[in-house]
Amino acid sequence: MDEAIISLEDAQQVILEQIGCLQTEQVPLIDALGRVVTHDLTSDIDVTPFDNSAMDGFAFHASDIENASDAHPVSLELVAHIGAGDVYEEVVKPGEAVRIMTGAAVPDGCDTVEMIEHVSFTAKGTVGDKVILSSPVAIGKNIRKAGEEVHAGQTVLKAGTRLTAAGLGLLASTGNVDVPVRVRPKVGIISLGSELVEADVVPGPGKLRNTNSVALAGSIVDAGAIPIMYPLVIDDESAIREALSKAVEECDFVVSSGGASAGDYDYITQVASSLGKVFFKYVNMRPGKSQTFAVINGVPFLGLAGNPTSAVVGFEMLARPALLKAQGRTHLFRPVQKARLSVDKHKHDSRPQYLRGHVVRDDSEDLIAVPEQHQSSALLATLQRANSLIVFPGELDDLPAGSEVDCIRIDQEPGTVL
């Protein structure tokens, strides 16, 4: 293992090189939201399967009223009332019309629908009344044609497509009720530290509540994966080895927080090294310098720093892209937006910093990057309020107000065009 500090970009590449796509499983349609389709999916029918009305109105043959005008309106005999789901079996003859509701099948003999607001009729517009039109109507108006969206046998979604809510509806309309998708990764979470107690415990002297497991679980769910939370582990090498060994047996990816630095009780790197291959332990970023990445029995493991914001930002920048790749996603990284820095910023070391902050628009509609005032890696409140990580490059010590900066939009999905 090389203990030299590596760049964030190199660390991301190292991790991604160790990640393959997970296997396929069939899931019910409602469980497929946000997941990646692994095979081309086709339709079993034409969608829509029949010509249907796009409006509530009247259906007829356009040639019947091609000479209609205000001075010479044309009357058609109303022969049927067709609701959605109903079918009129007769052929509509010249000089006839039917009243039709949105979604109802257009009967033979009709090639046009005029919305009810543009039609006059005698009595109540019921069968036997007259429909009166005072202007021509284009052939095909307000008719949704059979197969307008897709034909039977045609591919509706290609392999590699990530399903949205609209995609679920499309699959439902084409008979795809069980969907082949990538398995969601199971991600083990281990929080290390003798000082930790669970969130439902009032901490005594020297103790802290375990916030990292919950925050990381939320990050895992947001990445489309399944969090598996393990019990707290004290700062004991054998206890850490036991917990990590169990997690890599049961999960597709494992993260820990704490115990990754160079303190007297920081054992995670040496434990990971004894169980598998460690690729790096330091990443040139702030927050989150101490981050150990290893592969243990074929399972990727990322040992995150213990400070809450360091852990969550480290997960965001290193683990999240890997989990997206495992699920077959093609866009792995959050979109980056350019903005002007709102205030002067100074830093005291050469590491690139990822400042928690907001991208907003000023009165002139220009994009402004506004860092949170407090950037301590112990504070989650600033990250909760942020929509961006504002990049302060490592080669610079000062960024004057007005400088153009890159803002990683942590509130936006990868692939979003800003």
N, C-alpha and C positions, 0 to 999 in steps of 0.2 A: 504493500500500500504506500502510495506517495502522499506524504503529509503536507505537501505544498498546497497553498491556497489556490483554488481554481476559479475561473470566472463563472458567473451565473450561466452564461450561454453554453460554456463547456460542460457544466454540471447538468444542464437540461439535456444536452446531446448524449452524455454518458448514460443517463437514466433511460431516455427514449430508446437507445440501442439495445437495452435489456428487456424491452416490453414488446410482447406480441399480442395479437388480437385473441380474445377469449373465444371459446367454442360457441356454437349456435344452440339456441333452445327455442321451442315453440311456446308462445304465450298467448293468452286471450287478447283480443284486440284492445280492450280497455287498459291492459297492463303494458302496452307497447309504447305509450307516449314518451317521447324523448329518446327512444332507443333506435339503434341503427339496424336497418333491414339487411339481411345477409344474402338474400336471393332476389332476383327479379320477380315481381308479383304481377299477375295478369288478371283480367276481368273475365268473369264467367258469362256476362251479358253485355248488351249495349247499354250505355248510360247516357241519357235516359233510354229506357227500353221502348218508348213510343213517343210520337209527337204529342206535346202537351202544351197547355196554355200557360203563358207567363203572366197573365192578368185575369182578374174577374171581368167578364165582358160578354161579347157575342161573337160566335164563330160563323163564317159563311164563306162563299166563294167570291174572291175579289172582283171577278169579271161582272158580277151582278150589279155592282155599284160604280163601275168605271166612268159612268156619265152623270153621277149624282152631283147636285149643286144645291145651294140655298134656294134657288128659284125652282129647281126640279128635284126635290128629294126623292129617294127610292125607299119603298116599303118592302120588307121581307117578312114572310110568315114565320113566327116562332113555333118550332115543332118539338122542341125538347129542352129540358133543363138538366145539365150534366154537372154533378158535383165531383170533387176529387175522389178517386177510387171507383167512380161509375164508368160504364162503357155504353155508348149509344151504338147499337148494332146496325141501325139502318144507314143508308147512304143519304146524306143531305142533298136534296135536289136543288136545281136552279130556282131562285126566288125564295128559298127557305134559309132559316138561320136557327142556331141553337144558343141558349144561354149557357155559359160555361164558367166554371170556377177555376182559380189558379191551381195548376197541377193536374187538372183533369185531361183525359185523353181527347185529342182533337178527332172528331169523327170523319170518316171518309166523305168526300165531297166538299170539305172545307179546307181552305188554304190560307186563311187570315183570321186574326182575332182583333177586334177593336174594343178598347177598354170602355167600361160602362159609362164613364163620365162623358164620352164623346158620342153617345148614342141616345136617341129619343125613342120612346115606345109608348104604345097606347095602354090604357088600363094599368096593370101592375107588372107588366113584363113577363107574364106567365104564358104557358103554352096556349096557342090560339090567338095571342095578341100580335100586333104588328110592330116590327122594329124599323125605325126610320133613320136613315143616314143621309147626310147632306154634302158629303165630299168623298172622293175616291180614297181607297186605302191600299197601301202597297202589299203585294203578294208576300206572304210569310211574316207579316207584322205580328209581333207578340206571340210567336210560336217557337217553342224550344224543340229542336228537331231530335228525332231518335238518333242515338249515338253521338250527340253533340260533344260530349266530353270524352268518351272512349268507346271503342267497339269491342265486342266479344273476342277474347284471345289476345287483345292488345296489352302491352306492358303498361302498367299504371304507375309503378314505382320501381326504380332500378336499385340493385344491390348497392349498399353504401349510403342510402338515403336516411337521414334522421327524421323520425316521424314527429310531425306537429299535430295539433288538434284537427286541423283541416285534413291532414293525411289520414287520420283515423276515420274521419267521415268518408273520405274517398275509398278507403279499403272496405268499409262497411257496405258502400254502394256497389262494390264489385265482387262481393261474396268472400272476401278474405277475412275470416273471423278468427283464425289462428295464424299468428305471424311469426316467421323465423327472424329472430333478432340475436344480437350478441348478449351473452350472459353478463349480468351486472357483476362487477368485481366485488368480492367480499374483502373489506379492508379492516384489518385489526388495529385497534388503538390501545397503546400501553402508555400510561402516565407514570413517570418515575419520580420518586422523591419521598424521603421519610417525613417531610414536613407537610405532606398533603393529607387532607381529609375530603370525604365526598361532599357534594354540594348541599345535601340535606343535614349536614352536621355543623353546629356552631363551632368555629375553630377556637381551640384553646391557645395558650401561650406558645408562640413559635410556630403555629400551624397556619396553613392556608387552604382555602377551598380549591378543589380540583376543577378549574375552569377549562383547562386545555382539552380534556377528553370530550366535553360537550361541544366546544367550539370546533374541534376537528371533526366530530361526528356531523355537525351541520355542514362543514365544508365538503365532506365526503358525499352526503346526500345531494348537495348542490352539484356535485360532479357526476351524478347519476349512479353512484356506487352504493353499496350497503355497508354501513358501519357495524363493526363488532367490537363492543367495548369490554375490555378486560379489567379485572380488579387492579387497584393501585398496587404499585410495587415499591418496596423500600429500597434504599440505597445499599443494596447488598448484591455482590457479584453473582452469587449462586442463584439468588431469587430472580435476578434479571435474566440470567441464562435460561432458567426454567420457564419464565413467562414468554420469552422470545421464541424459544423452541416450540412451545405449544402453539403460539400464534402463527408461525410459519407453516405448521402442519395443517391448520384449519382455514387459512385465508389465502387470497390471491395476491395480496399486497399488505404490508404491515408498516405502520408508522408508530413512532414513540415520541414523547416529548420529555425533555430533561435529561440530565446525565450525559450530555454530548460534548461538554466543554473539556477543560483540562484540570478540573478541580480534583481534590482528594477522593471524592465519591462519585466521580464521573466515569462509569464503567462501560457505557454502551458500545463504544468503539471497539474496545478489546474483546467484549463478549461477541459482538458481531464478527470480528476477525477470527475468533476461535470456532465459530459455527459455519462460516462461509467466506466469501471474498469481499473485502472492503475496497471500494473504488476511490472514494475520497472522504475527507472528514471536515474540510474547511472550504467555504464558498465565499468569494469576494463580494459580499453584499451586507448591507445594514438596513433593517435588523436581520439577524440570522446567520452570523458567520459560521458557527459550529453546527454543521449538518453532515451526518455520516450516512453515506449510501453504500449498501452492500447487497449481494444476492446470496441467499441462504437456501440451500436445497431447491434452487430454481425459483425462489420467491423473492421479489424485490423488497428491500427494507430501507426505510428512510428514518434516521434518528434525528428528529428536529430539536431545535434549541428549546429551553424550558420557559423563557419569558413568553407570556401569552401571545403578544403581537408577533414576536419572532416566529413562534410555532405556526400561526395561521398564515402569515406572509410566506414563510418557507414552504408550507403546503401548497399555497396558491401558485407559487412560482415553479415548484419542482414536482410535487406529487400530482397535482391536478392535470397537467398535460399528459402525464403517463397514464392516468386512469381513463382519460378521454381516448387515447390511442388504443388502450386495451378493449374499449367498447366499439372500436371501428370508426371513431370520428376522424374526419380529415382535417378539420380546423381545430388546432390544439391550444392556441394562445389567445388571450383576450385582445380586443382591438386597442390600438394605440392612437391617441389623439394629440395633436399639437395645440398648445395654449401658451399664453403669456403669464409669467409668474407675477403674482400680486404683490409680493414683498421681497426685500433682500433676504437671502439665505446664505449662511456660512457653515462650513463643517470643518472638523478638526482632524480628520484622517483621510486616507486616500481611497477608502472603500466607496463604491457607488451606494447612494442612499435611495430608499424607496419611501418617500414621505407620504404619510396619509393625508389626504385632502380632497378637495372638490374641484371639478371643472364646472364653471358657471359662465353665463353670458352677462356682460356689462350692459350699460345703457345703450351702447353703440352696437350691441349684438356680437361683439368680439368675444372669443373664448378666453377665459381667465382661469389660471390654476391657483387655487387658494389653499395653502397647506394649513393643517391644523396647528394650533399654537403649541401644543404639547406633543412631542414625538417620542416619548419614552416607550420602550418596547414592553413595559409592564402594563400598559394601558390599552384595554380593548375598546373603551368608549370612543376613542378617536377613530378606530377602524370601523366601528359600527356606523359612525356618521359619514364616513368617506365614501365617495363613488370612484376614487382613483388612487393609484400609487404614482406619485409625481417623481420622476427620475431625476436625481441629482448626480451627474456623471462623476466617476471616480477621479478623473484627471483635473477636475476643477475644485478649488477651495471656496470660491465665492460665485454666487448667482445673483446678480442685481435684479431688482424688480424690473419687469418688462422683458426679461430673457425668455426666449422660446424654449419650452421644455416638452419632453414626451410624457404623456399621462396614460398609464395603463388603466383602462376602464374596467374595474372589477365589478361593475354593475351590468356589464354587457356580455352576451355570449360570444365565444369565438366565431369568427366569420361575419360578425355584424359590420356593416359598412356605415361609418359615422360621417 
